[in-house]
Amino acid sequence: MPMPAVAAETPALARENTVYRKVIRRIVPFLILCYVASYLDRVNVGFAKLQMSDDLGFSEAAYGLGAGLFFIGYFLLEVPSNLVLQRVGARTWIARIMISWGLVSAAFMFVTNEVTFYVLRFLLGAAEAGFYPGVILYCTYWFPSHRRARVIAMFMSAIPVAGIFGNPLSGWIMDTFHGVNGWQGWQWMFLLEAVPALLVGVITLFYLDDGVRDAKWLTDEEKAVVERAVADDSAHQTVHGRVRDAFREPKVWLMCLIYFCFVMGQYALTFWMPTFVESTGIEGNVTIGVLSAVPFVAALIAMNLFGRSADKRRERRWHLVIPSLMGAVGFSLSAVWNGSTALSLTALSVAAAGVLTCAPLFWSLPTAFLGGTAAAAGLALINSVGNLAGFVSPYMIGALKDATGSASIPMYVLALTLVVGAAAVLTAKKQVVNR
């Protein structure tokens, strides 16, 4: 893997690094908190399944369909939501998104049949549409390309963090509150885990700034440093003045394919991890929750190491190909070792480290060449099309498990998908994305 030489630190670069440490401390931890709340409400249905499917008589395919319907609502409103964010500002729109999904997530405690489950999953996706690509767009306002992979990797640490803390928390809530006030444990879980989104949504209105010029916590000189860094980076982008230009750009559709492959693996893990662990013979929601957190610890370490390395070396393609192939190997081994809890967790840890590393590093590709008005539409288009895999993946796993009675076949399908994604990454021109 050829690695460009890293330039020595000049006084100007040292000053820029100091300013960006301040920017990161202010922005990134809060965005991580927002995404933890988002991801917890998006995927806690995977834990609810352990009780809810039996209580309501859901088949594996019915659960998979409901889990995936989130992404249909997400897909339909993703681009419009991101365009509204660009118009009204990140602070107001991200707060609206979070409060909306918190309310819908709490409403899952009233699910009584498959239809209400499907409707609420669709509405949750519609409510949350625009949050993730909105944050990616927001990062382009503050960070140039060569700083973005690390920042996005830090932001997306929220996914494994939500798994590390959310899975044991979900198991504890379901066991501890089961039967209180006549409600099932999964009903309490949906209600209590919706509260963080509502609280953080309100805080967003007072904490987040729409852009560099609005940041009262930066001096005028510090604002100039950030704006200059972003402006210098934007000079390398293909600037599209119209929204429809994003839909005509072939590289955008290549990005859609790559991201679709990575998301297939990502949501297989987040929606089915508790079931994968339970299938090895583990009993008890708290125990399942603790063991389900192990692969996310591996992912948290890997995604930040790869993110730092990609920015330091300004190399993007192989930093995506390697974790993608790690994911493929992990899924394949989990199919072979599904009779052993220890070996299965090892394989799932390799899969999680690979797959969850791909997502943050991926966004350094499209943000390297997309600019102008169409950037909001282009990023939302890539995210919405790619996240259709969030519908396909859980439904595919459930349908194949029902049809074949085997948990191994879906794993091999996921592994093949990741190999396709790795091959597609290598078709991107390195001179375009390696910045």
N, C-alpha and C positions, 0 to 999 in steps of 0.2 A: 504494500500500500504506500504510494509516494506521499510524503508529508512535506508541505511547504515549510520553509524556514520561518521561525517566529522572530519578528522584528524586535530589536532592543527597545527598552522603554525610554522614550524621550521625556523632557519636562512637560511638554504639552499632553503627551499620552498619560503621564503620571497624574496630571491634574484631572484629565478626563476619567481615569480609573477611580479617583477619589470621589468625583461627583457621582459616578454610576454606582458606587457602593452605597451612597446615600439614597439614590433613587431606588435601588433594589430593596434596601431595608424598609423604605416607606411603602412601596407598592406590592412587592411580591408576596410577603407573608399574608397580607390581607386577601389577595387574589387566591392564594392557596386555601385560606379559610372558606372563601366563597365556594370554591370547587369541591372541597370536602363535603360541604353541606349539599351541593348539587349531586355529587356522585352517590352519597349515602342514600338520598331519596330516589335516585334513579335505579339503583341495583339492590336495595334492601329487599326487593321482592324475591330475590334468590334465597334469602333466609326465610321469608314468610312462607315460601313454598313448602318448607319442611312440615309445617302444620296446616297451612291453608288448603293445600291440594287435597289432603285427607278430609278436612272439615267440609269442604265444598264439592268434593268429588271431581277434581280436575284431573284430566289425563296429562301425560308428559307433553304431548303435542299441544294441548290446550294451554298449558302453562307457557310453553315456548312461544306460541302465537301471541299470547297476551304480553309477554315480556318484550317481544319484538315490535308490537304495535306502537310502542312509544316512539319508534323511529319513523313511522309514517307521519304522525303529527309533526315531528321534528323536521322531517324532510320538506313538508309542504310549506312551513312557515320560516324556514331557516334564512333564505335570501331576503324576504321582506323584512324580517326582524333586524338583520344586520344593516340594511339600508336605513331603517328608522333610527338605529343606534347612531349611525354616522350623522344623521340630521339633528337629533334631539340631544345627543351627548351620552357618553358612557355612564355617567353617574346616575341619571334618571332612569335610563333604560335597563341597566343591569339590576337596579333596585326593583323595578317593576317585574322583571323576570323572576327574581328570587322570591318575592312575596307571592306571586301567582303560583309558582310551582310548590311552595310550601303549603298553600291552601289546598291544592289538588292532592298533594301527597297525603295530607291528613285525612282527606275524604276516603282513602282506601280502606279505612277501618269499617266502612259501611258496605263493602263488597259482599254480595250474597250469592252471586252466580257468575257464569262465564261472561254474560253480556255486560254486566256492570264492570267487571274486571277489564274487559276489552275497551270499553268507553273511557274509563279513567286512565288507562295506560296511554291511549291516544291523546287525551287532554293533557296529561303530564308532559308528553313530548311537545305538544303545541305550546304549552306554557314555558317550557325551558328553551325552546328554539331561539337561537341567536346568542345564547350565553357564551358557549365555548368559542365560536368563531369571532364573536364580539371581543372577547378577551385577547385572542390572537391579533385582531386588528388593532386593539388598544395598545398592545405591546409594540406594534410597528410605529406608533406615535412617539415612543420613548427610546427604543433600542435599535441600533443599526444591526445589520445581518450578522456581523461577526460576534455579537453579544447575545443574539436571540436564542440560539439553541440551548445555552446554559439556562437562560431565564425561563424558557418554555419548559425545559426539563424540571426546573424547580417548581414551576406552577403545576405541572402534571404529576409531581410527587404526591399531589392530593389523591390520586387514584390509589396507589398502594397505601397511603396513610389512612384513607377511608376504609380500605380492607383490613389494615392492621388493627385499627381501633373499632371500626364499625362492625366487623363480624363478631368479635367477642361481645360487644355491646348489644348487638341484636339478639344473640343467643341468651344473654343475661336477662334482657327485658322480657323475652318470650317465656323464659322459665319462671322468672320472679313474679311477673304480673299476671300470669295465666290464671283466669278465674276471678280476678279482682273486678268488682262491679258487674260481674256476669259476662265480662268480655274475654275473648281468647287472647293468648299471648301475642299473636301476630297483629291483632287489632291495636293493642297498646303500642307495639313497636312502630306501626305507621304513624300513630298520633304523636308519640314523644319524639320521634326522629324528624318530624316536620318542623318542630320548634326552632332549631338552629337556622334554617333557611329564612324563616319569618324575621327573626331577630337580626341576622346579618343583613338582610334586605333593607331593613330600616336604617341600620348603621351606615350602609353604603351611601345613602343620601347625604350624610354629613362628612364622610371620610374621603371618598374617592373624588379625584379631580378629572375634568373632561380632557385636559391636555396639559402640555408643559406650561403654557402661558398662565393657566389657572392655579398653578402650584405655589401657594404662598409660603411653603416650607423650603423653597429654593430661592436663592438670591438671583438678581438679574444676570450676574456673571455666570452662575451655574446654569440658568435657563439657556443662555447663549451657547454654552458648551454642549448641552444635550441637543439643542436645535441644529447646531452645526454638524454634529456627528450624524444625526438622522438625515439632514439635507445632503451631506456628502455621500451617504450610502444610497439615497434615492436616485442619485445621478446615474447609477448603474441599472436601474429598473426600466422595464418597458412600460411607459406611462400610457394608460388607456383612459381616455376622457369620457367614454360612455359605458353604461352598464352592460349593454349587449356585446361589447368587445370581449368581455371575459368569456362569454359563451362561444366565441369564435376562435379562441386561442387553443390550438392543439395541445400545448403543454399543460393547460388546465385539465383537459380530459385525461391525459396521462397521469396527472396527480390524483384524479378521482379514482382511477384503477388501482394505483399503488395504495392509496389510503383505504380503499374498500378491502383489500387483502389483509391489511394490518388490523383493521377494526373487526374483521371476522374472528381473529384470534383473541383480541382484547375482550370482547363481550362474551365469548365462550367461557373465559375465565371468570369474569365478574358476575355473570348470571348463574353459572353452574358450579362454581367452586364448592359451595356447601354440599351440593349433591355428589360431586366427585369424591369429596372426603368421606361422606356418609357411606358411599358405595364400597369403601374399603373395609367396612365393618365397624366404624366408629359410631357410638351412640351418645346422646346427650347434646343439647343445643350449645351449651357453653363450651364443651370439649370440641365440638365441630367448629365453633367460632374461633377458638384459639388456634387450632391446627390450620384452619383456612387462612389465617393471617400469615403463616410462615412463608408461602410463596411471594406475598406482597412485600415482606422484608427484603427478600432477594431482589425484587424489582426496584425497590426504593434505592438500594445501593447501586445497582447496575445503571439505571437511567441517569443518575447524576454523574457517575464516572464517565459514561459515554458522552453526555452533554458537555462536560468540561473539556474532554479530549477533542470533540468535534470543533468547538470554538477555538481552542488553543492552536490546533493544526489547520483550521479553516478547510476541513475536508468533510464532505457530507455523505457521499454515496456509500463508501465502505462502512461508515459508521451506522448506516441503515441496513446494509446487506448482512453484516455479521450478526446483529441481534435478531434479524428476521429468520436467519437459518438456525440460530439458537432456539427460537420459538418452535420451528418445525421439528427439530430434534427432540425438544422437550415433550411436545404433544405425542410424537411417535413412541417415545419411551414410556409415557404414561399409559398408552394402550397396551404395551407389552407387560408393564409392571402393575397392572390394576388390581392384582390380588394381594399386594403388600402395601400397607399404609406408609411405611418409611420410604420405600422405593418410589411409590406413587407421588409422595410429597416432594421427593428430590426431583423427579421429572417435572412436576408442575412448577417447582421453583425455577428450573431452567427455562420452562416455557414462559412463565410470568416475567422473568428477568429480560428475556428476549422481546416478547410481544409488547410489553408496556414501555420498553425503551424505544421502540420504533415510533410510537405516537408523537412524543415531543420532538424528536429529531427530524421527523418527517416535515414539520412545518417550516424548517429552515430552507426547504426546497422551493415551495411556491412563493414564500415571502421574499425570496431572492430575486424573483423576476416580475412579480406583480406590483404595479404601482398605480397611482391616480385614483379616479373615482371608481373604476371597476375593481379595485382591490377588495373593497367591501363585498361586492357581489361575487368575485372570484373565490375568495376564501370561504364564503358561506356556501357557494356551489360545491366546492370540493368537500367541505365538511358534511353537507347534507347528502350528497351522493355516496360518499364514503360510509356515512353512518347508516345507509340502507343495509349495510352488512350487519348492523345491530338488530335489524329485523330478521334477516336471513339466517344469521348464526344461531341464535337460541331456538328458532323454529326448526332449523335443519337438525340440530342435535336431538330435540325432543321427538321429531318425526322419525328419524333413523333409529332412535332407541325403541320407540313403540313398534316400528316395522320389523326390526331385526332382533330385538332383545339384547343387543350388544352395545356397550359403551365405547368399544374400540374403533368401530368404523368411522364415527364422527371425528375422532382424533386424527385419523389418517387423512381425512378430507381437509381438516384445518391445517395440517402440516403441508399438504400439497398447495393449498392456497397461499401460504406464507412463502413457499419457494417461488411461486409465480410473482408475488410482490417483490421479492429480492431481485429476480431477473428484470422486472420492469424498472426498478431503480437504476440499474446499470445502463438503461437506454437514455437516461437524462444526461445531457452534456455537462461534463465536470467544470468547464470554464464558465457555465451559467450559474451553477449552484454552489461551487466551492469558493465562498467568500466569508 
